[in-house]
Amino acid sequence: MNCWLHKRSRLRSAGILGAFFACLGLWLSGGLASTAAAKEPGPVISLVVDGKGVESDVLPLRQNGRMLVPIRVIAEATGSQVEYDAEQQRVSFGQKGKHVSLDVNSRLAYVNGERVTLEAPPIIVNQRTLVPLRFVSEALGYQVEWDATSSVAHVQTKPVEDRAVTVEEAANPYVVQPNDTLGAIALRHGTTMSAIKKNNYLSSDQLTIGQILFLPHAAKKAEHPLADKVGDKRLLGQEYLFPFNDASWYEPYGDSFGSDREWTESHNGSVRRHEGIDIMAPKGTPIYSVSDGTINRVGWNTYGGWRINITDKNGQFRMYYAHLSAYAPGLRVGGTVKAGQLIGFVGDTGYGGPGTVGMFAPHLHFGLYRNDNGRAVDPYDYLRYWEQNKVVSLFG
């Protein structure tokens, strides 16, 4: 059987810091965030901490090209001692031998007594002192990256350790046939069992019918290639990506396409057909567009919750991403996206009216439909192929 391609099968928590980041009271340049949020198709997340999207009721303020966040919330999240001098409008905090102080509306700050010039001055909004996120992160030893395409800030407070791995050679996929053995496959393709096992991270010699094996570089062309099994070879191009990045944790997934689903909007006891693949992952896990394309639907769906439909650039297929907890900012019907662009976050929405959550465990439902007739296509084999082509984490 395949050894699922993760170095560790465990959930990685964002910890206390991520929880407190969820409380960030941010201010949107040009007006209240609630005004802007009303124009969005649903909840929006603009901050990712340790690989998880952090929900906030407002969008961040961008000032002089910098994101401003409340310093007290960040400091408290890390266990720092915070003091505020209302008369001098000075805030200070300390953690792990570091002491930082700064004054509202001043670009001068002090880190361990050493003067530092800020990129943007702290300001007070709604009784909160906001400071540049990059300054706070660097003062505390964190990393910050700004995803300009998706308008999302990423903060990493610790090294990325649990990184998913992919096969070294993925250009020659073979589909396991009845009565196949690993030894026979190796012999017919001019390679060795050990080479196949190493390239596919196999933990045993056992195989299952329909399993995809990626033959090593020196092997002959696959006798039963994946292209002969799937319905459309065009979807096996390198321009298609897996919907999670290479640092995201998710559970091993099977082919759940066509299985029964009992919940229906009418509640009449009927059973419907599952038209996609479910990939279980922690809530807030970033989701990326599989392909270049155009958004044709975005917003609430009774079954899919917060969802987005994207028609690929060739107009042949629609990709359906469902049960999201939130979207990346600025997604609109008719808008275009690029393969690998962050579009949303894993959630547990759906099976009810707008805002319904908790009817099932968090996961991404990925569906694939032909655009000419609307028929659902089993995306399992494509996902297994795309799994070898992932977005590289910003902190890779």
C-alpha positions as CSV (number, residue, x, y, z in Angstrom):
1,M,0.0,0.0,0.0
2,N,1.1,3.6,-0.5
3,C,2.6,5.3,2.4
4,W,0.8,8.6,2.4
5,L,3.2,11.3,1.5
6,H,3.7,13.2,4.8
7,K,6.6,13.1,7.1
8,R,4.3,13.1,10.1
9,S,0.6,12.3,10.4
10,R,-0.3,14.9,13.1
11,L,-2.1,18.2,13.3
12,R,0.1,21.2,13.7
13,S,-1.5,23.8,15.9
14,A,-1.0,27.5,15.5
15,G,-1.0,27.6,19.3
16,I,-1.9,30.4,21.6
17,L,-0.6,33.0,19.2
18,G,-3.0,32.0,16.4
19,A,-6.0,32.1,18.8
20,F,-5.2,35.6,19.9
21,F,-4.5,36.8,16.3
22,A,-8.2,35.9,15.7
23,C,-9.1,38.8,18.0
24,L,-7.2,41.4,15.9
25,G,-9.3,44.5,15.6
26,L,-8.0,45.9,12.4
27,W,-9.0,49.1,10.5
28,L,-9.5,49.3,6.8
29,S,-8.0,52.3,5.0
30,G,-10.7,54.6,3.7
31,G,-13.5,53.5,6.1
32,L,-14.8,50.9,8.5
33,A,-14.0,47.3,7.5
34,S,-17.6,46.3,8.0
35,T,-18.5,48.6,5.0
36,A,-16.0,46.8,2.8
37,A,-16.9,43.4,4.1
38,A,-20.5,43.9,3.0
39,K,-19.2,43.9,-0.6
40,E,-17.4,40.6,-0.2
41,P,-19.2,37.3,-1.1
42,G,-18.8,36.0,2.4
43,P,-16.3,36.0,5.3
44,V,-12.8,37.1,4.4
45,I,-9.5,36.2,6.0
46,S,-6.5,38.5,5.5
47,L,-4.1,36.9,8.0
48,V,-2.4,33.5,8.1
49,V,-0.5,32.5,11.2
50,D,1.6,29.4,11.2
51,G,-0.2,28.0,8.2
52,K,-3.8,28.6,9.4
53,G,-6.1,31.4,8.3
54,V,-7.2,33.6,11.3
55,E,-10.7,35.0,11.2
56,S,-11.3,38.6,12.0
57,D,-14.4,40.8,11.8
58,V,-12.6,43.5,9.8
59,L,-9.9,43.8,7.2
60,P,-6.4,45.2,8.0
61,L,-5.3,48.8,7.5
62,R,-2.6,49.3,4.9
63,Q,-0.6,52.4,5.6
64,N,2.5,53.4,3.6
65,G,2.5,49.9,2.2
66,R,2.5,48.3,5.7
67,M,-0.1,46.3,7.6
68,L,-1.1,47.7,11.0
69,V,-2.3,45.5,13.9
70,P,-3.0,46.0,17.6
71,I,0.2,45.6,19.5
72,R,-1.5,44.7,22.8
73,V,-3.3,41.7,21.4
74,I,0.0,40.4,19.8
75,A,2.0,41.0,23.0
76,E,-0.6,39.3,25.2
77,A,-0.8,36.4,22.8
78,T,2.9,35.7,23.3
79,G,2.8,36.1,27.1
80,S,4.5,39.5,27.1
81,Q,4.1,42.1,29.9
82,V,2.3,45.1,28.5
83,E,2.1,48.6,29.9
84,Y,0.4,51.6,28.6
85,D,1.1,55.2,29.7
86,A,-2.0,57.1,28.7
87,E,-0.5,60.5,29.5
88,Q,2.5,60.0,27.2
89,Q,0.6,57.7,24.9
90,R,3.4,55.2,25.2
91,V,3.1,51.4,25.0
92,S,5.8,49.0,26.1
93,F,6.1,45.2,26.3
94,G,8.7,42.6,27.1
95,Q,9.2,39.0,26.3
96,K,12.2,36.6,26.5
97,G,14.7,39.3,27.4
98,K,13.4,41.7,24.8
99,H,11.8,45.1,25.7
100,V,10.0,47.2,23.2
101,S,8.5,50.7,23.7
102,L,6.9,53.0,21.2
103,D,4.9,56.2,21.1
104,V,1.6,56.8,19.3
105,N,2.0,58.9,16.1
106,S,5.8,58.7,16.3
107,R,8.1,56.7,13.9
108,L,10.6,56.2,16.7
109,A,10.6,53.0,18.8
110,Y,13.1,51.4,21.1
111,V,14.1,47.7,21.2
112,N,16.2,46.9,24.3
113,G,17.1,50.5,24.5
114,E,18.2,50.8,20.9
115,R,16.4,53.3,18.8
116,V,14.6,52.0,15.8
117,T,12.8,53.9,13.0
118,L,9.4,52.5,12.1
119,E,8.1,52.2,8.6
120,A,4.7,53.7,9.7
121,P,3.8,55.3,13.0
122,P,1.6,53.6,15.5
123,I,-2.0,55.0,15.6
124,I,-5.0,54.7,17.9
125,V,-8.2,53.3,16.4
126,N,-11.2,52.4,18.4
127,Q,-9.1,52.5,21.6
128,R,-6.5,50.2,20.2
129,T,-2.9,51.0,19.4
130,L,-2.0,49.7,15.9
131,V,1.6,49.1,14.8
132,P,3.3,47.7,11.7
133,L,3.0,44.0,11.7
134,R,6.5,43.5,10.3
135,F,8.0,45.5,13.1
136,V,6.3,43.5,15.8
137,S,7.2,40.2,14.1
138,E,10.9,41.1,13.8
139,A,11.0,42.4,17.4
140,L,9.7,39.0,18.5
141,G,11.7,37.0,16.1
142,Y,8.9,36.0,13.7
143,Q,8.8,36.0,9.9
144,V,6.3,37.9,7.8
145,E,5.5,37.7,4.1
146,W,2.9,39.6,2.1
147,D,1.0,37.8,-0.6
148,A,0.2,40.7,-2.9
149,T,-1.8,38.6,-5.4
150,S,-4.3,37.5,-2.7
151,S,-3.9,40.5,-0.3
152,V,-3.1,38.2,2.6
153,A,-0.3,38.5,5.2
154,H,1.5,35.4,6.4
155,V,3.2,35.2,9.8
156,Q,5.4,32.3,10.8
157,T,6.3,32.1,14.5
158,K,8.3,28.8,14.3
159,P,10.2,26.7,11.8
160,V,8.0,24.7,9.3
161,E,8.8,21.1,10.2
162,D,5.9,19.0,9.1
163,R,6.3,19.5,5.3
164,A,4.5,17.1,2.9
165,V,6.8,15.4,0.5
166,T,6.3,14.5,-3.2
167,V,7.8,11.9,-5.4
168,E,11.0,12.7,-7.2
169,E,9.9,11.6,-10.6
170,A,6.2,12.1,-11.4
171,A,6.2,12.2,-15.2
172,N,5.6,8.5,-15.8
173,P,2.5,7.4,-13.8
174,Y,1.5,3.7,-14.0
175,V,-2.0,2.4,-13.1
176,V,-1.8,-1.0,-11.2
177,Q,-3.7,-3.7,-13.0
178,P,-5.3,-7.0,-11.8
179,N,-2.7,-9.6,-10.9
180,D,0.1,-7.0,-10.9
181,T,3.0,-7.4,-8.5
182,L,5.7,-4.9,-7.7
183,G,8.3,-7.3,-9.0
184,A,6.5,-7.9,-12.3
185,I,6.0,-4.2,-12.9
186,A,9.6,-3.5,-12.2
187,L,10.8,-6.2,-14.6
188,R,8.5,-5.1,-17.5
189,H,9.7,-1.5,-17.2
190,G,13.4,-2.1,-16.8
191,T,13.7,-0.9,-13.2
192,T,13.9,-2.4,-9.8
193,M,11.4,-2.9,-6.9
194,S,13.5,-0.8,-4.6
195,A,13.6,2.1,-7.1
196,I,9.8,2.1,-7.4
197,K,9.3,1.9,-3.6
198,K,11.8,4.7,-3.0
199,N,10.2,7.0,-5.6
200,N,6.7,6.3,-4.3
201,Y,7.5,6.1,-0.5
202,L,6.0,2.6,-0.4
203,S,6.1,0.9,3.0
204,S,5.4,-2.6,1.7
205,D,5.2,-4.6,-1.6
206,Q,1.4,-4.8,-1.5
207,L,-0.6,-3.1,-4.3
208,T,-4.2,-2.3,-5.0
209,I,-6.0,-2.3,-8.4
210,G,-6.1,1.2,-9.8
211,Q,-3.3,2.4,-7.6
212,I,-1.0,5.0,-9.2
213,L,2.7,4.3,-9.2
214,F,5.1,6.9,-10.4
215,L,7.9,5.0,-12.2
216,P,11.5,6.3,-11.7
217,H,13.3,8.3,-14.3
218,A,15.2,5.4,-15.9
219,A,12.1,3.2,-16.3
220,K,10.4,2.5,-19.7
221,K,7.2,4.3,-20.6
222,A,4.3,3.0,-18.5
223,E,2.4,0.2,-20.2
224,H,-0.8,1.3,-18.5
225,P,-0.4,5.1,-18.2
226,L,-2.7,7.2,-16.2
227,A,-3.6,9.1,-19.4
228,D,-5.4,5.9,-20.6
229,K,-7.5,5.7,-17.5
230,V,-8.7,9.3,-17.0
231,G,-11.2,11.0,-19.3
232,D,-9.2,14.0,-20.3
233,K,-5.5,14.0,-20.7
234,R,-5.3,17.8,-20.8
235,L,-5.9,17.9,-17.1
236,L,-2.6,16.1,-16.6
237,G,-0.6,19.1,-17.6
238,Q,2.0,20.7,-15.3
239,E,-0.1,23.9,-15.2
240,Y,-2.5,22.2,-12.8
241,L,-1.7,22.3,-9.1
242,F,-2.9,20.5,-5.9
243,P,-5.3,22.7,-3.8
244,F,-3.1,22.6,-0.7
245,N,0.5,23.8,-0.4
246,D,3.5,21.7,0.4
247,A,3.5,22.6,4.1
248,S,-0.2,21.9,4.7
249,W,-1.4,18.9,6.7
250,Y,-4.3,16.9,5.5
251,E,-5.6,13.4,6.0
252,P,-5.1,10.6,3.5
253,Y,-8.1,10.7,1.1
254,G,-9.8,8.0,-0.9
255,D,-12.2,8.0,-3.8
256,S,-15.5,9.1,-2.3
257,F,-17.0,10.1,-5.7
258,G,-20.4,8.6,-6.2
259,S,-21.0,7.6,-2.6
260,D,-24.3,8.2,-0.9
261,R,-25.1,11.4,1.0
262,E,-28.3,11.4,3.1
263,W,-28.7,15.1,3.9
264,T,-30.9,17.0,1.4
265,E,-32.4,20.4,1.4
266,S,-35.9,19.0,1.3
267,H,-35.3,16.6,4.2
268,N,-37.5,14.1,2.5
269,G,-35.2,11.1,3.3
270,S,-33.9,10.8,-0.3
271,V,-30.3,9.9,-1.0
272,R,-28.1,11.9,-3.3
273,R,-24.8,11.1,-5.1
274,H,-21.6,12.6,-3.8
275,E,-20.1,14.6,-6.7
276,G,-16.5,15.2,-5.5
277,I,-13.6,14.2,-3.3
278,D,-13.5,15.1,0.4
279,I,-10.0,16.0,1.8
280,M,-10.1,16.3,5.6
281,A,-7.9,19.1,6.9
282,P,-7.8,21.5,9.9
283,K,-10.1,24.5,9.8
284,G,-8.3,27.5,8.3
285,T,-5.9,25.5,6.0
286,P,-5.3,27.7,2.9
287,I,-6.8,26.5,-0.3
288,Y,-5.3,27.3,-3.7
289,S,-6.8,27.5,-7.2
290,V,-5.9,24.3,-9.2
291,S,-5.8,26.2,-12.5
292,D,-5.9,29.6,-14.2
293,G,-9.5,30.5,-14.7
294,T,-12.5,32.8,-14.3
295,I,-14.8,32.8,-11.2
296,N,-18.3,32.0,-12.3
297,R,-19.9,31.5,-8.9
298,V,-19.0,32.6,-5.4
299,G,-21.0,32.9,-2.2
300,W,-23.3,30.7,-0.2
301,N,-24.8,27.4,-1.4
302,T,-27.1,25.3,0.8
303,Y,-25.1,22.1,0.3
304,G,-21.6,23.5,-0.2
305,G,-21.7,26.4,2.3
306,W,-19.3,29.2,1.4
307,R,-18.1,27.9,-2.0
308,I,-16.4,29.1,-5.2
309,N,-16.6,27.8,-8.8
310,I,-13.8,28.5,-11.2
311,T,-13.9,27.7,-14.9
312,D,-10.5,26.8,-16.2
313,K,-8.8,29.0,-18.8
314,N,-9.7,26.7,-21.7
315,G,-13.4,26.8,-20.7
316,Q,-13.6,23.0,-20.6
317,F,-14.0,22.4,-16.8
318,R,-15.4,24.0,-13.7
319,M,-13.6,23.4,-10.4
320,Y,-15.8,23.5,-7.3
321,Y,-14.3,24.3,-3.9
322,A,-16.9,23.9,-1.0
323,H,-17.4,24.1,2.7
324,L,-15.0,27.0,3.1
325,S,-14.7,29.0,6.3
326,A,-13.7,32.2,4.5
327,Y,-12.4,33.6,1.2
328,A,-9.3,35.5,0.3
329,P,-10.2,39.2,-0.2
330,G,-11.5,40.6,-3.5
331,L,-13.0,37.5,-5.2
332,R,-15.8,38.4,-7.6
333,V,-17.9,36.7,-10.3
334,G,-16.1,37.4,-13.5
335,G,-12.7,37.9,-11.8
336,T,-9.7,35.9,-12.9
337,V,-7.4,33.8,-10.8
338,K,-4.0,32.1,-11.4
339,A,-3.1,28.5,-10.7
340,G,-1.7,28.5,-7.2
341,Q,-3.5,31.6,-6.1
342,L,-4.8,31.5,-2.5
343,I,-8.6,31.7,-2.8
344,G,-10.0,30.5,0.5
345,F,-9.7,28.4,3.7
346,V,-10.9,25.0,4.9
347,G,-14.1,25.1,7.0
348,D,-17.2,23.2,7.9
349,T,-20.0,25.4,6.4
350,G,-23.0,24.1,4.6
351,Y,-26.1,21.8,4.9
352,G,-28.3,24.7,5.8
353,G,-29.0,28.4,5.5
354,P,-26.3,31.1,5.2
355,G,-23.8,30.7,8.1
356,T,-24.6,27.1,9.0
357,V,-21.5,25.4,10.5
358,G,-20.6,22.3,12.4
359,M,-22.7,19.7,10.5
360,F,-19.5,17.7,9.7
361,A,-15.8,17.8,10.3
362,P,-13.8,20.5,8.5
363,H,-12.7,19.5,5.0
364,L,-12.4,20.6,1.4
365,H,-14.9,19.2,-1.0
366,F,-13.4,19.4,-4.5
367,G,-15.6,18.9,-7.4
368,L,-14.9,18.7,-11.2
369,Y,-17.5,19.3,-13.8
370,R,-17.6,19.4,-17.6
371,N,-18.5,22.9,-18.6
372,D,-20.4,21.9,-21.8
373,N,-23.0,19.7,-20.1
374,G,-22.5,20.2,-16.4
375,R,-21.8,16.6,-15.7
376,A,-19.6,15.7,-12.7
377,V,-16.3,14.0,-13.3
378,D,-14.5,11.9,-10.7
379,P,-11.5,14.1,-9.8
380,Y,-9.7,11.4,-7.7
381,D,-7.0,10.4,-10.2
382,Y,-6.4,14.0,-11.2
383,L,-5.9,15.0,-7.6
384,R,-3.4,12.1,-7.0
385,Y,-1.5,13.3,-10.0
386,W,-1.7,17.0,-9.1
387,E,-0.6,16.1,-5.6
388,Q,3.0,15.8,-6.9
389,N,2.8,19.5,-8.0
390,K,2.1,21.7,-5.0
391,V,2.4,25.4,-4.3
392,V,5.6,26.1,-2.4
393,S,5.1,27.6,1.1
394,L,6.2,31.2,1.5
395,F,8.4,30.0,4.3
396,G,10.0,27.2,2.4
